[in-house]
Amino acid sequence: MAPKTYYYHEYILVPSSEPYPKQTFYKVSIGQQKVNDHFHDVLKIEMVYNDKLGSGGNINPAFLALLKTSKKC
């Protein structure tokens, strides 16, 4: 198992709409993600399908928090 690189502080689940199936949500969270051996405050949006995070085996993008222009990590 790969080492954990993201630790959320808070999150909300937002119900998705068509064409996604019922019980699909957007998990919007703020937390810290390790980038280049340092942890940064980020905003992250992930999909939750049937109570499981779904990213197709990919790492979900994160956006640096507290910046006027958010940059993708």
C-alpha positions in Angstrom: 0.0 0.0 0.0 1.3 3.5 -0.9 2.0 5.9 1.9 -0.8 8.3 2.7 -0.1 11.8 1.2 -3.4 13.6 2.1 -4.9 14.3 5.5 -8.2 16.1 5.6 -9.3 18.5 8.4 -12.9 19.0 7.4 -15.2 17.8 4.6 -18.7 18.0 3.3 -20.5 15.5 1.0 -22.5 17.2 -1.8 -25.1 14.9 -3.6 -24.4 14.6 -7.4 -27.0 14.9 -10.1 -27.7 13.1 -13.4 -26.1 11.3 -15.1 -24.5 9.9 -11.9 -26.2 7.0 -10.1 -27.9 7.6 -6.7 -25.6 7.4 -3.7 -22.9 9.3 -5.6 -21.4 12.4 -3.9 -18.7 15.0 -4.3 -16.4 15.0 -1.2 -15.2 18.6 -0.9 -12.4 18.8 1.8 -9.7 21.0 3.1 -6.5 19.5 4.5 -2.8 18.9 4.0 -1.2 17.1 1.1 2.4 16.2 0.7 4.0 17.7 -2.4 7.8 17.5 -2.9 8.5 16.4 0.7 6.5 19.3 2.2 2.9 19.5 3.3 0.7 22.2 1.9 -2.9 23.4 2.7 -5.1 22.3 -0.1 -8.7 22.1 -1.3 -9.6 18.7 -2.7 -12.7 17.4 -4.6 -13.2 13.7 -4.9 -16.1 11.5 -6.1 -17.7 9.0 -3.7 -19.5 6.0 -5.2 -21.4 3.7 -2.9 -19.4 4.9 0.2 -16.0 4.4 -1.6 -13.7 7.1 -3.0 -13.5 6.6 -6.7 -10.7 8.0 -8.8 -10.0 5.1 -11.2 -6.7 4.4 -9.5 -5.5 7.9 -10.0 -4.7 10.5 -7.4 -7.4 13.2 -7.3 -6.1 16.7 -8.0 -5.7 19.1 -5.2 -5.6 22.9 -5.3 -3.5 25.1 -3.0 -5.7 26.8 -0.5 -5.8 30.4 0.6 -4.5 31.8 -2.6 -6.2 34.4 -4.8 -5.5 32.2 -7.8 -5.6 28.5 -6.9 -2.9 26.3 -8.6 -3.4 22.6 -9.2 -0.9 20.4 -7.3 
